[in-house]
Amino acid sequence: MHLRQPLQLPKARELRVLIHARFSTEEQRQSSIDDQITACRAFLDTSLPKGTKPSQVTVDVIKEPEISGEIADRPGINQVWAGIESKRWDLIIAEESSRLYRHHTKAGELFESALDAGVRVICPSDYIDTADDDWPDRLHMCQMQHARSNFYTRKRIERAHDGLWARGAAVGNTVIGYKRRCTVPATETEPAKGPFYDEIDTEKAAVIREVFERIAGGETAAEVGEWLDSIKFAKAKWSRQAKWTTYNVNSIIRRTIYRGFETNRKKVSKRKLRTGKSEYVWNDEDKIQSRESPHLRIVSDHLWYKANEVVDKRRVFQKPVRGAGHPLRGTTRQRRGLLAGVFTCGVCGSPMHSHGKTDGVYRCSGAAKGTCWYRGYCMRERVYPAVLEAVVDAVLSLDGVRDAELTRVRELHEKGGSLAVELKKLDKEEKKLVAAIERLSAAVESGDGTLSSLTSRLTDRERDLAIVRSRRREAEEQAGRKEKLPSAAKLLQHLEAVKGQLLGDEARAAVILRQMLDGPIRVIPYMRIDGKRVVPRLEFTINLAVALPPGVAGPLRQAAPAEGDPPAGEPAVMLQRTLVVNAFDEPQLVKHARVIVQQRLAGKTYKEIAKELDLTEYHMENCARIVKLLEAAGLAEPYRRLTEKPDHVPQWCSKHWLKAGERKGGGKRRRAS
């Protein structure tokens, strides 16, 4: 480019120059920026007046690698704007105007602002120089050419993707559970070349299959996400965060590729004209591409539809609004703790909400609103270990009956379990659906009724038939496959592993606990027999089948009678346990009272007991008051359950009273509210 207006050196200072360089994507050459800077420096050297010394020119460089010029808000271009406003440079050089902006409006604003600030802008390849009067026309024409170049480039990429899709090659990012196979392997000098084809990753496919089974079994997406975090299952490499969210899990359930049916362009990229940024929007249904890929099937049709049906039923809105009109668009979701969602008040059924970070406590949310009379607290630091220790004890108690469990499972294997009954039921359903499809097909052919309604019903019946046949194939395969039962030593080893997971990472413990729970963990208020304290106890039921290996737990679950059925053939071992756990630190006064009651039943006197336990006279008198109340009532338990609000409560089990026992030397206790 030959300048019609030559460069002039300022008087009494150096010429301040900015060289800007940018390229769009990581697929382009990384040396592109260096080439641009070299070309701009060469242009500057040839355009300066003869005899210009290096000390008379200062050059700044701003690089913007791997970012599109269509984006209006970029870190590099923002520095250019700031430099123009502060008049930091006298001259800005870019190889072409698209390096600054590939955005017609923003490019015009930048050039106009620079000219108003007295900054000259030159783009040698576009023959643009703001010192010339015709620079707006040149900028307008060059920006149009750059925009059309992008337009035709997008069309070429779209055409290439259509060709790959037609050939059955991979299009888009790699889905979790699959891996890419190249057509031309990589060499020492050249990378692998396509077209690329997807194939199943065996290790990840097993996890994906279990995700579907857990969702179909009733687990929530948040619980499955915590399980995936606990086993450190990696997300896609382009994920913004490592933790699994509810949206991530539901996205897996919604993907049809896992049942061997691929779709493409369900969403398309749409560029915002003002900002230049792109967002994905739902595509028109007639433009969505699909193809059958049986070699990519990971789950059966039955399991896929069942998991999706569970997710559909959990929708707050059965017909959700998509796009910007969705009520939860942009809403962040917090991760769940150990007891989140399963910790409730035993009086009113309201959730127990956590308060505080350091001295965290749980309190009934109904009490905070004034709808529940129970005002007690549960210290988080005592609830967590108390619940986990009780569950661990219940799990390890299975060791005492492991031989009986294995014997019962062998009997169930010999009888064939409930698979024979299920196969008979599936045969009956299949015949019923086939008959319904034949009737609907005949109605469609004869034109009897509304055609759209008949076609919709026919599609639903065909889908149901595919699910039933898929379930039947699974049942037949399961009936013909005899799983090897673990030995007693292997069973004990498995129980010890479950114990380690419960007492180890909290995220993994939360997953196992929710799998075992049969209902919520309820906080029940109990009053001490002397009426001076109301304390919390936790009651919950767990199903220990989760702690057993799959080969043992499966037959025992099948043998258990369904709800409403007669109890025919119950398992030899009760897998359900109801646990009662103290959520408070029982004082020595009550602990000694329990021992004294037992000693009194053995015929010992108070003096003999005090001497044996080494108790002071004052402490013995206090214990004796509780013991006399227990003896008068004929009870061995010093706490009674509260079903309604007591007339007078001298002391609720507050967070201050709970912490009082930890103080050294006692100290004055604060009065609870």
C-alpha positions, 0 to 999 in steps of 0.5 A: 500500500502506498500512502497518499498522506505520508507519516509525520513525526511529532515534534519533541517526542517519539511517534507512538504506534500500536500493531494489532494482530488476531486470528480466529480459531485454534485450527488456524496457524499459530504463526499467523500472529507473528506473520501479521506483526512482521508484515505490519513492522515492514510496512511501518519501516517503509512508510516512515520518513527517511532518516528516522532513528529507532529512538524516534518510534515506540511500538506496542503490540496487542495479540488476540489468538483464537478469538473471533472478530465477530465478538464485540467484547474482547480483552484485546480490543478493549485495550485498543478502545482504552488506548484510543480514549486516553490518546495513548498512540498516534498510529494504529496498524492492523493487517486488515480491518477484519483483524480489529473487527469482523463486525460492520457496526463496531468497526465503524465506531472504532475508526470514527472514535480513533479519528475523533481522538486524533489517532490515525488507523491504517490497514494496508491489505484493505487499503484503508487510511483514515487520513484519506477522505474516502476511508468510510467507503473503503471500510464499508466495502471491505467489511462487506467482503469479510462478512460474506467470506464468513457466510460462505465459510459457514456454508462450506462447513455445513455442507461438509458436515452433511456429507459426513453425516450421510456416510455415518461418520462422527459429527460434533463432539464426542459423547461420553461413553464413546471414543473416536476411531480415525481413518488414517492413523497418526504418524511421527510427522502428521496427526491422525486424519478423518473422517472419524467414526464413533465406537463404544468405550467399554469402561465408560459404557458400564457407568452410563448403563448404571446411570440409566438403571439408577434413574429408572430405579427412582434415584434423583439426578442430584443423587446420581450426580453425587455418585458420579462425583464420588467415583470420580467419573470424568466429564467431557474435556470441554466442561466448565466445571468438574462436578456433575450437576442435575442438568448433566445427568438429565442430559445423559438420560435424554440422549437417544444415541445410547439406544442406537438412534442418533440425532443432529442439529437439534440446536443450532448456533445463532449469532447476536448482531449487536454483541457478535456472540453466538448462542444455541437455539432450538432448531425447526423439527423438519431440519433435525437430522436422524439416523439408526446406529445399532452399533452404538447401542449401550442401553435397551429401549426398555431401560431408556424409555423407563428412565426418560419416563421417570424424568418426565414425571419429575417435571414441574411443568409437563409442557415446559417453555423452551428458550429465553421464556423458561422460568429457570433460565440462568438459575444456578443450583446448589449442591446437596449435603449429606442430609439435604432433602431427607432430614425432616421434622417428626412433628410436622413433617417440614424440612430441617433447615441448616443454620450457621457455618461454623457452629452449624445446627438444624432447626425445623423450618416450620418452627421458624415460620411459627407453624410447628411447636418443636423448637429444638436444635440438632448440632450438625457436628453430632448428627452426621457421625451419629447417623453414619455410625448407626448405619455402619453398625447395621451394615456390619451386623449382616456379617453375622447372618451372611451364611443364611443370606447365601443359603437363601440366595442359592435357593432362589437361584434354584427356583428361578426367582420371579423371572418366569412370572415376569416372562409370562406377564410380558408375553401377555402384554406383547399379544395385547399390544400386537392386537391393538396395533393391528386394529389401529392399522386397519382403522387408518387404512379404512379412514375410520376416525381422525387420521392424526389421532389414529396415527398418534395412538399407533405410534404410541403402541409401537413404542410400547411394543418395542419396550416390552420386547426389549424387556423380554429379551433382557429377562430371557438373557437374565434367566439363562445367565447364572451369576456366581455367588460370592463366598462368605469371605468375599461378602465380608470384604464387600461389607468392609469396603462399604464401611470405608466408603461411609466413613470416608468421603462425605460425597460418597457417603451421601450417595450410599445413605440415600440409596439405603434410606426407606423414607426420610430421617425424622427428628422426634422430640423426647422429654426426660422423665423428670421433665427438665429437658426436651431432646432430639432423637433420629428415627429412620429405616434403611434397606441393607440390600444396597450394602450387599453385592449385586449377585446377592441383593438382586435375588433377595429384592425379587423374593420380597413381596410387592406392595399390596401382595401377600407375604409369600416367600419372604427372605430369610434375613430382614433387610430392613432395619429401623434405627433410633439414634441420639442427636444429643450428648447424653449427660452422665446423670442419665447414663449413671441412672441407667446403670443404677436401675440395672444394679437395683434390679440385681438387689444392690443398695444405693450405697453399694452402687455409689461405692462401686461406681465411685460417685459423689453423694451429691451426684448420687442424689441427683441420679436417685431422683431419676431412678425413683421416677423410672422405678415408679413408672416401671420403665427402663428408658429415661426418655418418653416420646412427645406427641403433642406440645408439653404444657411447660418446657424448662429447657429445650435442647438448644444449641447453647445447651448442646455446647455447654457440655463441651466447656471445660470446668462447666461455666454459666449456661446461657438460657435458651429462647 
